[in-house]
Amino acid sequence: MKKEATFSIWRGDANEGEFKDYSTEISDGMVVLDAVLQIQAEEANDLACRWNCKAGKCGSCSAEINGMPKLMCMTRLNTLPMEEPVTVEPMHAFPLTKDLVTDVSWNFEVKKKIKKFSPRPPDAEDGTWRMAQEDVDRVQEFRKCIECYLCQDVCHVLRDHHKHEEFIGPRFLVYTAALEMHPLDTEDRTAELKDESNIGYCNITKCCTKVCPEDITITDNAIIPLKERVVDEFYDPVKKILNIFKSKK
């Protein structure tokens, strides 16, 4: 069954802009991206919108829908209150390019700075490794990330306080956890987590976990274990006392 619906879409660039209302015909099964592309085709040919797979796997169509960071292609209209305008706006944590498109290139630069995977030497005669299945399973969850950056967008450290030069955000804490907890990796990233990534800025509100379209348990399974490693390494009082005695020998 088809009916009319109103979408209030942000139009503008980094200098200025405003919400503009568009009325379009919607039908059962449509998602927000369907409506936006329909408006683009019929009413606003110059509307800038980034998308690719339309299957919730590329992370390209991230936006804020009724104030909540979501993937446009995975947000069904029947889950929204259609009796009032649906607001669609770009992510707030990154520089605006135009309309619904933001510049997320900062994330790529952050990833380059994290110590890469460094495996231990093979421990089998055939040149491969032996790993416990439970150790392998532990990091598989983190590999589901599609880099939509919704978790980055909702993170108050980046969104509200603009600490991009000091904090890497939940996406890259997940990436670091995938490396740190890998059964073959030999690198130690705890010092970088404390001093360069400033993991202490995160106050574990779990807002990043809430918006993750892949249901990665970002806070409990990635960030908190990394915080514990930093605390054990740098703030354990027993360890500090032992280090004092060692230094006196």
Summary of the structure (lengths in Angstrom):
residues: 249
radius of gyration: 22.1
end to end distance: 81.5
largest distance: 81.5
contacts: 731
relative contact order: 0.11
helix: 41%
strand: 16%
